[in-house]
Amino acid sequence: MTDRFALVPASYVYLLRDGEAGTEVLLQQRGPVPYMPGHWAAAAAGHVEPGETAYDAARREAVEELGITDLALEFAFTMQRSQFGPAVEERVDFFFTARSWTGEPRVVEEHKADGLGWFGVDALPEPMVPHEAHAIAHLFSGERYLTFGWPASPARG
């Protein structure tokens, strides 16, 4: 047995489009799932599987969750996150955006999602998954590394 924690990688895809009031993002409302049911989150996201790159995971999740292909993925940033207190695991999340793809996004995994919606990046629905609200708030900041879940400090984003 080791006393080290697990580092869990995940990929997130934010589909973007131009709306009347500015940039809009496609979000999924989480269904009856263990983690934050009813909260709004990236329309496509999930763990990076063994032997898979973060880019490959993003493309796979877009097919599995939205039924779309040929995403023109752009890397946005990486977020390292943890929980306050003793760490059991930490996460490293890779965030991507896409403004073009093939197919019409739809809920593919109906047992995991209650719906999809386009929202202004400055007018997100409630409740949002907290670290994703943080991510969207920094989507156009140009920062390449963010943190979430640690006490604020000048050395951390």
WOJOCOR-V246209 format. One record per residue. N is the residue number from 0. RES is the residue in one letter. SS is DSSP state (A for helix, B for strand, O for the rest). OMEGA is omega in whole degrees, 0 to 359 (NA if undefined). D_CENTER is the distance of its C-alpha to the mean C-alpha in Angstrom with 2 decimals. Layout:
# WOJOCOR-V246209
N|RES|SS|OMEGA|D_CENTER ; N|RES|SS|OMEGA|D_CENTER
This chain:
# WOJOCOR-V246209
0|M|O|181|31.55 ; 1|T|O|178|29.58 ; 2|D|O|178|28.71 ; 3|R|O|177|25.55 ; 4|F|O|178|22.10 ; 5|A|B|172|19.49 ; 6|L|B|187|16.69 ; 7|V|B|179|13.74 ; 8|P|B|177|11.48 ; 9|A|B|176|8.13 ; 10|S|B|180|6.44 ; 11|Y|B|178|3.39 ; 12|V|B|173|5.73 ; 13|Y|B|173|6.81 ; 14|L|B|183|10.40 ; 15|L|B|173|12.81 ; 16|R|B|176|16.46 ; 17|D|B|177|19.41 ; 18|G|B|181|20.58 ; 19|E|O|183|23.81 ; 20|A|O|181|22.50 ; 21|G|B|183|20.21 ; 22|T|B|177|16.77 ; 23|E|B|180|14.84 ; 24|V|B|177|11.25 ; 25|L|B|180|10.90 ; 26|L|B|178|9.34 ; 27|Q|B|173|10.22 ; 28|Q|B|183|12.40 ; 29|R|B|180|12.28 ; 30|G|O|181|15.78 ; 31|P|O|180|18.12 ; 32|V|O|183|15.92 ; 33|P|O|185|16.60 ; 34|Y|O|174|13.48 ; 35|M|O|177|13.43 ; 36|P|O|179|15.10 ; 37|G|O|180|15.44 ; 38|H|O|176|12.47 ; 39|W|B|185|10.30 ; 40|A|B|177|6.54 ; 41|A|B|181|4.54 ; 42|A|O|177|7.70 ; 43|A|B|179|6.99 ; 44|A|B|176|5.36 ; 45|G|B|181|7.97 ; 46|H|B|172|10.41 ; 47|V|O|182|12.27 ; 48|E|O|178|15.75 ; 49|P|O|180|18.96 ; 50|G|O|184|20.30 ; 51|E|O|174|17.17 ; 52|T|O|177|15.61 ; 53|A|A|177|11.96 ; 54|Y|A|179|12.85 ; 55|D|A|178|14.56 ; 56|A|A|179|11.81 ; 57|A|A|179|9.57 ; 58|R|A|180|12.82 ; 59|R|A|180|13.72 ; 60|E|A|178|10.73 ; 61|A|A|177|11.42 ; 62|V|A|185|15.00 ; 63|E|A|187|14.66 ; 64|E|A|185|12.55 ; 65|L|A|181|13.67 ; 66|G|O|181|16.85 ; 67|I|O|181|16.38 ; 68|T|B|174|17.49 ; 69|D|O|178|18.48 ; 70|L|O|172|15.31 ; 71|A|O|185|16.28 ; 72|L|B|172|13.29 ; 73|E|B|178|13.41 ; 74|F|B|178|12.03 ; 75|A|B|180|10.86 ; 76|F|B|174|10.84 ; 77|T|B|176|10.50 ; 78|M|B|172|10.05 ; 79|Q|B|182|12.58 ; 80|R|B|182|12.66 ; 81|S|O|175|15.36 ; 82|Q|O|175|17.30 ; 83|F|O|179|20.53 ; 84|G|O|183|23.57 ; 85|P|O|182|24.21 ; 86|A|O|172|21.27 ; 87|V|O|176|21.08 ; 88|E|B|171|18.03 ; 89|E|B|181|15.63 ; 90|R|B|169|12.12 ; 91|V|B|186|11.16 ; 92|D|B|178|7.61 ; 93|F|B|183|7.79 ; 94|F|B|180|6.05 ; 95|F|B|171|8.04 ; 96|T|B|174|9.65 ; 97|A|B|177|12.40 ; 98|R|O|175|15.38 ; 99|S|O|182|17.38 ; 100|W|O|178|17.31 ; 101|T|B|180|19.91 ; 102|G|O|178|20.12 ; 103|E|O|180|19.27 ; 104|P|O|178|15.84 ; 105|R|O|176|16.75 ; 106|V|O|179|15.86 ; 107|V|O|182|17.09 ; 108|E|O|186|16.55 ; 109|E|O|178|18.47 ; 110|H|O|181|18.97 ; 111|K|O|185|15.30 ; 112|A|B|179|14.45 ; 113|D|B|178|16.78 ; 114|G|B|177|15.91 ; 115|L|B|175|14.10 ; 116|G|B|175|14.82 ; 117|W|B|182|14.83 ; 118|F|B|174|14.76 ; 119|G|B|181|15.92 ; 120|V|O|176|13.57 ; 121|D|O|181|16.44 ; 122|A|O|183|16.92 ; 123|L|O|179|13.90 ; 124|P|O|176|14.99 ; 125|E|O|352|15.83 ; 126|P|O|176|14.83 ; 127|M|B|169|11.22 ; 128|V|O|189|9.29 ; 129|P|A|183|10.79 ; 130|H|A|177|8.59 ; 131|E|A|174|5.99 ; 132|A|A|177|9.39 ; 133|H|A|180|10.39 ; 134|A|A|182|7.80 ; 135|I|A|178|8.85 ; 136|A|A|181|12.33 ; 137|H|O|188|12.43 ; 138|L|O|183|11.02 ; 139|F|O|183|14.69 ; 140|S|O|184|16.27 ; 141|G|O|177|16.90 ; 142|E|O|180|15.92 ; 143|R|O|181|14.77 ; 144|Y|B|177|14.40 ; 145|L|B|171|13.11 ; 146|T|B|177|13.90 ; 147|F|B|176|13.20 ; 148|G|O|174|15.62 ; 149|W|O|173|18.79 ; 150|P|O|181|21.61 ; 151|A|O|173|21.66 ; 152|S|O|181|23.84 ; 153|P|O|183|24.83 ; 154|A|O|182|23.78 ; 155|R|O|182|20.13 ; 156|G|O|NA|17.58
